[in-house]
């Protein structure tokens, strides 16, 4: 898994075209452009929704997701891992 730099800018790939279903803490995300379906934590939907507003760094995503200051260090690490997974799945791209 690639290390995520704080300056890395992420963008959702076709964010308005993605289709998904959510069950408890898991989601299935279908990308019609690639024909692929991916499993992800349901929180990935919030991240993809935040990226639909435009490309963002991890710190900008934390702000968009309105995370409390006490949680930001943990969120940076978690978002780095999640964004790497979404990038490997072809749902986000690094710019």
Buried (B, 14 or more C-beta within 10 A) or exposed (E): EEEBEEEBBBBBBEBEEBEBEBEEEEBEBBBEEEEEEBEBBEBBBEBBBBBEEEBBBBBBBBEBBEBEEEEBEEBBEBBBEBBBBBBEBBBBBBE
